[in-house]
């Protein structure tokens, strides 16, 4: 009996240790984490010890972090009561082969961080800072970690919408915390050229910019931005798009890039940029243009090679050299052995609903590989916000940047994922769904701990379960009534055709079949119904996110007609009552890219208020569809709905 009680006591204690350990939510989750039973505290101070001068910036960053927590941190001093944090660059470490890998052992009295390089030490410090988020009592652990992919990037397009240095640095700071290592800076576009080039003042003249006139980055600002990235061990990639997306160049210079004179000018610009800025990578674009001068891109590549600068280009695109790193942006692009690639296919945040994006990015297998190899280097998520923005912070809000960045950081560091592209969390109790649910738990803890004052349009969605009933053939009559709308249908407890989990349920993606939705074989001219029940502890009004579309920030999409949720006649009932659509600010209008989005998507408009009764509340959604072919390429049919209480 005593042995039985003792065994149960050990089980309970072990379970409690694991439970408390789970409270330390690390993103990205290290490859190997062994949580220990003991707790540590930094209340008596910290002594940081290091020898290599290359670690100076990282050490002072750690000191600033600890000071911000009210912890006294001294560098290379002996302070007996203090916890010692020792940073060591070692020539070899067991199970670590990447210069970004690290070994971290956090005990109550001593924390030891080892790596093959200063880069690895910096990456390990980001994990350590998450471990010490509550320094009054931190969880001890032993961690061995390294990334699956060598390139883990984030791209912003400032050619279309200028961003201040302050906003750019905020995003770079977030990249550093979550171990992204490539900042892709797209500075030239048809709308504006935003890079100062000595000798070419017309490029950045007010008159050549169609949006945000006069807003560009000076040489000193560029140097500052590059330095800012380098301090955080982030690769800086400057993109000067050519010969397409170059209308601003043509307005300023008066010639086409592909002309003889234009080619000479572009070469001179590249030489000037390369000799003025401490830069190692230049992206030359090459996409979405008819190549009239086959020698143009090869000339630019050879020039960059001679200047000691690595070139990148979009693929598919122009006739890029085999030595150029090809950045994939379409699924049709072939993978050719011997060429280096970066994956950006279906990694454009501007085309995604935030709840969909976190699912897609978490499940994504980057480059169709579980980890990097000689050909596939990694991936870069991109934000192409073609539309004018209300203000620059909308860039973060309407593109769901931060929740997406964290999901991508997790996947690109850890590797793995699912070979198919999917917008589906997974069936209940499957490995896919369980892995996502575990990550979502960590994501929500990071939202609460680190993003209180930043746009973070994501709420936990994995507990919301739907029963889907269909398909019902509507013969093109999207308002046709079917059995689920009739009284008494659900009292018979009908069996659903499908089940789904999540806030944004994509029935069929506009890029189907490349991206799978919840319906395995969707048909045109059909209607589906979705039903869920939500328990409320109390009676009262609650805010809900409700939507039936996902407005891309890169296309001229139409706002629904007054009184309609969308152009498909979708309907929602809450506890049997019809929920009216919002009073759209631009009802039924096709608005230009110069008109900012304001209330078109659920996560940046005022939430819908619904009165919840105590106990169970029923949500019923009707989701009809006609043709899968949109009215034009800018209005594709993304058959979906979103619903989530967000108190």
Long-range contacts (C-beta under 8 A, 24 or more apart in sequence): 20-139, 21-139, 21-141, 22-441, 23-139, 23-445, 24-130, 24-131, 24-133, 24-138, 24-139, 24-141, 25-130, 25-441, 25-442, 25-445, 25-446, 26-127, 26-130, 26-131, 26-442, 27-130, 27-178, 27-406, 27-409, 27-410, 27-442, 27-443, 27-446, 28-178, 28-179, 28-409, 28-410, 28-412, 28-413, 28-414, 29-410, 29-414, 29-439, 29-442, 30-127, 30-143, 30-144, 30-145, 31-144, 31-145, 31-146, 31-414, 32-95, 32-143, 32-144, 32-145, 33-141, 33-142, 33-143, 34-141, 34-142, 34-143, 35-139, 35-140, 35-141, 36-107, 36-139, 36-140, 36-141, 36-142, 37-140, 38-107, 38-108, 38-140, 39-108, 39-137, 39-138, 39-139, 39-140, 40-83, 40-106, 40-107, 40-108, 40-109, 40-111, 40-137, 40-138, 40-139, 40-140, 41-83, 41-108, 41-135, 41-136, 41-137, 41-138, 42-66, 42-69, 42-71, 42-83, 42-132, 42-135, 42-136, 42-138, 43-71, 43-135, 43-136, 44-81, 44-82, 44-83, 45-71, 45-72, 45-73, 45-74, 45-79, 45-81, 45-82, 45-83, 46-71, 46-72, 46-73, 46-74, 46-82, 46-83, 46-84, 46-85, 47-73, 47-74, 47-75, 47-76, 47-77, 47-78, 47-79, 47-82, 47-83, 47-84, 47-85, 48-73, 48-74, 48-75, 48-76, 48-85, 48-87, 49-75, 49-76, 49-84, 49-85, 49-86, 49-87, 50-75, 50-76, 50-86, 50-87, 50-88, 51-88, 52-89, 52-118, 54-89, 54-118, 55-87, 55-89, 55-118, 55-121, 57-231, 58-87, 58-118, 58-121, 58-122, 58-125, 59-87, 61-125, 62-125, 62-128, 62-129, 65-129, 65-132, 66-132, 66-135, 69-132, 69-135, 70-135, 71-135, 83-108, 83-109, 83-110, 83-111, 84-109, 84-110, 84-111, 85-110, 85-111, 85-113, 85-128, 86-110, 86-111, 86-112, 86-113, 87-113, 87-121, 87-125, 88-112, 88-113, 88-114, 88-115, 89-114, 89-115, 89-116, 89-117, 89-118, 89-120, 89-121, 90-114, 90-115, 90-116, 91-116, 92-116, 94-144, 95-144, 96-120, 96-144, 96-146, 97-146, 98-146, 98-147, 98-150, 100-146, 100-147, 100-179, 100-181, 101-144, 101-145, 101-146, 101-147, 102-127, 102-143, 102-145, 102-146, 103-143, 103-144, 103-145, 104-128, 104-131, 104-141, 104-142, 104-143, 104-145, 105-141, 105-142, 105-143, 106-131, 106-138, 106-139, 106-140, 106-141, 106-142, 106-143, 107-140, 108-140, 118-233, 119-233, 120-146, 122-232, 122-233, 123-147, 123-179, 123-233, 126-176, 126-177, 126-178, 126-179, 129-177, 133-449, 147-179, 147-412, 147-413, 147-415, 148-370, 148-371, 148-372, 148-412, 148-413, 148-414, 148-415, 148-416, 149-366, 149-367, 149-371, 149-372, 149-376, 149-377, 149-378, 149-379, 149-412, 149-413, 149-415, 150-372, 150-377, 150-378, 151-181, 151-182, 151-235, 151-342, 151-372, 151-377, 151-378, 151-379, 151-380, 152-179, 152-180, 152-181, 152-182, 152-378, 152-379, 152-380, 152-408, 152-409, 152-412, 152-413, 153-180, 153-181, 153-182, 153-183, 153-184, 153-235, 153-237, 153-342, 153-378, 153-379, 153-380, 153-381, 154-180, 154-182, 154-183, 154-184, 154-380, 154-381, 154-382, 154-405, 154-408, 155-183, 155-184, 155-185, 155-186, 155-239, 155-344, 155-380, 155-381, 155-382, 155-383, 156-184, 156-185, 156-186, 156-383, 156-395, 157-186, 157-189, 157-382, 157-383, 157-384, 157-385, 158-185, 158-186, 158-187, 158-194, 158-217, 159-186, 159-187, 159-188, 159-189, 159-190, 159-191, 159-192, 159-193, 159-194, 159-241, 159-245, 159-248, 160-189, 160-191, 160-192, 160-211, 160-384, 160-385, 160-386, 161-211, 161-212, 161-385, 161-388, 161-389, 161-392, 161-395, 162-192, 162-194, 162-211, 162-212, 162-215, 162-216, 162-392, 163-392, 163-395, 164-392, 165-217, 165-221, 165-224, 165-225, 167-392, 167-393, 167-395, 168-225, 169-225, 169-228, 170-454, 171-396, 171-401, 172-228, 172-229, 172-232, 172-234, 173-232, 174-402, 174-405, 175-232, 175-234, 175-405, 176-232, 176-233, 176-234, 177-450, 178-405, 178-406, 178-409, 179-409, 179-413, 180-234, 180-405, 180-408, 180-409, 180-412, 181-233, 181-234, 181-235, 182-234, 182-235, 182-237, 182-378, 182-380, 183-229, 183-234, 183-235, 183-236, 183-237, 184-237, 184-239, 184-283, 184-380, 184-382, 185-225, 185-236, 185-237, 185-238, 185-239, 186-239, 186-241, 186-283, 187-217, 187-238, 187-239, 187-240, 188-239, 188-240, 188-241, 188-245, 188-246, 188-248, 188-249, 189-241, 189-245, 189-248, 190-245, 190-246, 190-247, 190-248, 191-247, 191-248, 192-216, 192-248, 193-248, 193-249, 193-252, 195-222, 195-238, 195-240, 195-273, 196-222, 197-269, 197-272, 197-273, 198-272, 198-276, 199-268, 199-272, 200-252, 200-253, 200-265, 200-269, 200-272, 202-252, 202-253, 203-248, 203-249, 203-252, 203-253, 205-252, 207-251, 208-248, 208-251, 208-252, 209-248, 210-248, 211-388, 211-594, 219-276, 219-277, 222-277, 223-277, 223-278, 226-277, 226-278, 226-279, 235-280, 235-281, 236-279, 236-280, 236-281, 237-281, 237-282, 237-283, 237-312, 238-273, 238-277, 238-279, 238-281, 238-282, 238-283, 239-282, 239-283, 239-284, 239-285, 239-312, 240-269, 240-270, 240-273, 240-282, 240-283, 240-284, 240-285, 241-283, 241-284, 241-285, 241-287, 242-266, 242-284, 242-285, 242-286, 242-296, 242-297, 242-300, 243-285, 243-286, 243-289, 243-291, 243-293, 243-296, 243-297, 243-318, 244-285, 244-286, 244-287, 244-288, 244-289, 245-285, 245-287, 245-288, 245-289, 257-296, 258-291, 258-292, 258-293, 258-296, 259-293, 263-293, 263-295, 263-296, 263-299, 266-300, 267-299, 267-300, 267-303, 270-300, 270-303, 270-304, 270-307, 271-303, 271-307, 274-304, 274-307, 274-309, 275-307, 279-309, 280-309, 280-310, 281-309, 281-310, 281-311, 281-312, 282-309, 282-310, 282-311, 282-312, 283-311, 283-312, 283-313, 283-327, 284-311, 284-312, 284-313, 284-324, 285-313, 285-314, 285-317, 286-313, 286-314, 286-315, 286-317, 286-318, 286-319, 286-320, 287-313, 287-314, 287-316, 287-317, 287-318, 287-329, 288-317, 289-317, 289-318, 291-318, 291-319, 294-319, 297-321, 312-342, 315-341, 325-377, 327-380, 328-367, 331-421, 331-511, 331-514, 335-368, 335-375, 335-376, 337-375, 338-375, 339-375, 340-374, 340-375, 340-376, 340-377, 341-367, 341-375, 341-376, 341-377, 342-367, 342-377, 342-378, 342-379, 342-380, 343-367, 343-368, 343-376, 343-378, 343-379, 343-380, 344-379, 344-380, 344-381, 344-382, 346-421, 346-511, 346-514, 346-515, 347-379, 347-380, 347-381, 347-382, 347-408, 348-381, 348-382, 348-383, 348-384, 348-554, 349-381, 349-382, 349-383, 349-399, 349-400, 349-401, 349-404, 350-382, 350-383, 350-384, 350-385, 350-386, 350-399, 350-552, 350-553, 350-554, 351-550, 351-552, 351-553, 351-554, 352-400, 352-404, 352-550, 353-400, 353-504, 353-547, 353-550, 353-601, 353-603, 353-640, 353-642, 354-400, 354-403, 354-404, 354-457, 354-458, 354-603, 355-458, 355-461, 355-502, 355-503, 355-504, 355-642, 355-644, 356-423, 356-504, 356-506, 356-550, 356-640, 357-400, 357-403, 357-404, 357-407, 358-400, 358-403, 358-404, 358-407, 358-440, 358-443, 358-458, 359-422, 359-423, 359-424, 359-425, 359-436, 359-502, 360-421, 360-422, 360-423, 360-515, 361-404, 361-407, 361-408, 361-411, 362-407, 362-410, 362-411, 362-417, 362-435, 362-436, 362-439, 363-411, 363-417, 363-418, 363-422, 363-426, 363-432, 363-436, 364-408, 364-411, 364-417, 364-418, 364-421, 365-416, 365-417, 365-418, 365-419, 366-411, 366-412, 366-415, 366-417, 368-419, 370-415, 370-416, 370-417, 371-415, 371-416, 378-412, 379-408, 379-412, 381-405, 381-408, 384-553, 384-554, 385-553, 385-554, 386-553, 386-554, 386-555, 386-593, 387-553, 387-554, 387-593, 387-594, 387-595, 387-596, 387-597, 388-593, 388-594, 388-595, 388-596, 389-596, 390-596, 390-598, 393-455, 394-596, 394-597, 394-604, 396-454, 396-455, 397-455, 397-457, 397-603, 397-604, 398-553, 398-597, 398-601, 398-603, 398-604, 399-553, 400-457, 400-458, 400-603, 401-455, 402-451, 402-454, 402-455, 402-456, 403-443, 403-447, 403-456, 403-457, 403-458, 406-443, 406-446, 407-439, 407-443, 410-439, 420-516, 421-514, 421-515, 421-516, 422-515, 422-516, 423-504, 423-506, 423-509, 423-515, 423-516, 423-517, 424-500, 424-502, 424-506, 424-516, 424-517, 424-518, 425-461, 425-462, 425-501, 425-502, 426-501, 427-499, 427-501, 428-465, 428-499, 428-501, 433-462, 433-501, 436-462, 437-462, 457-603, 457-604, 459-503, 459-545, 459-644, 459-646, 461-501, 461-502, 461-503, 461-504, 461-644, 462-501, 462-502, 464-501, 464-502, 464-503, 464-532, 464-534, 464-643, 464-644, 465-499, 465-500, 465-501, 465-532, 466-499, 466-500, 466-501, 466-502, 466-505, 466-530, 466-531, 466-532, 467-496, 467-498, 467-499, 467-530, 467-531, 467-532, 468-496, 468-497, 468-498, 468-499, 468-500, 468-518, 468-519, 468-528, 468-529, 468-530, 469-494, 469-496, 469-497, 469-528, 469-529, 469-530, 469-531, 470-497, 470-526, 470-527, 470-528, 470-529, 471-497, 471-519, 471-523, 471-526, 471-527, 471-528, 472-526, 472-527, 472-528, 472-529, 473-523, 473-525, 473-526, 474-525, 474-526, 474-527, 474-624, 474-626, 475-525, 476-525, 476-626, 478-527, 478-568, 478-569, 478-624, 478-625, 478-626, 479-569, 479-624, 480-527, 480-624, 482-527, 482-529, 484-529, 484-531, 484-620, 484-622, 485-529, 485-620, 485-622, 490-531, 496-531, 500-530, 503-545, 503-642, 503-643, 503-644, 504-547, 504-550, 504-640, 504-641, 504-642, 505-530, 505-640, 505-641, 505-642, 506-638, 506-639, 506-640, 507-623, 507-625, 507-639, 507-640, 507-641, 508-625, 508-628, 508-637, 508-638, 508-639, 509-638, 510-630, 510-636, 510-637, 510-638, 512-628, 517-639, 517-640, 522-625, 522-628, 522-639, 524-625, 524-626, 524-627, 524-628, 525-625, 525-626, 525-627, 526-624, 526-625, 527-622, 527-623, 527-624, 527-625, 528-623, 528-624, 529-620, 529-621, 529-622, 529-623, 530-619, 530-620, 530-621, 530-623, 530-641, 531-618, 531-619, 531-620, 531-621, 532-618, 532-619, 532-643, 533-616, 533-617, 533-618, 533-619, 534-612, 534-616, 534-617, 534-619, 534-645, 535-615, 535-616, 535-617, 536-612, 536-613, 536-614, 536-615, 536-617, 537-614, 538-612, 538-614, 539-611, 539-612, 539-613, 539-614, 540-611, 540-612, 541-609, 541-610, 541-611, 541-612, 542-609, 542-610, 542-611, 542-612, 542-645, 542-647, 543-607, 543-608, 543-609, 543-645, 543-646, 543-647, 544-607, 544-608, 544-609, 544-610, 544-643, 544-644, 544-645, 544-646, 545-602, 545-603, 545-607, 545-608, 545-642, 545-643, 545-644, 545-646, 546-572, 546-579, 546-602, 546-608, 546-642, 546-643, 547-601, 547-602, 547-603, 547-641, 547-642, 548-623, 548-640, 548-641, 548-642, 549-600, 549-601, 549-638, 549-640, 550-601, 550-638, 550-640, 551-597, 551-600, 551-601, 553-597, 555-633, 555-634, 555-635, 556-590, 556-591, 556-592, 556-593, 556-634, 556-635, 557-590, 557-600, 557-634, 557-635, 558-588, 558-589, 558-590, 558-591, 558-635, 559-584, 559-585, 559-586, 559-587, 559-588, 559-589, 559-591, 559-600, 560-584, 560-587, 560-588, 561-587, 561-588, 562-587, 562-588, 568-623, 568-624, 568-625, 568-626, 568-637, 568-639, 569-624, 570-621, 570-622, 570-623, 570-624, 570-641, 571-621, 571-622, 572-619, 572-620, 572-621, 572-622, 572-641, 572-643, 573-618, 573-619, 573-620, 573-621, 574-610, 574-617, 574-618, 574-619, 575-613, 575-617, 575-618, 576-618, 579-608, 579-610, 582-606, 582-608, 602-642, 607-646, 610-645, 612-645, 619-643
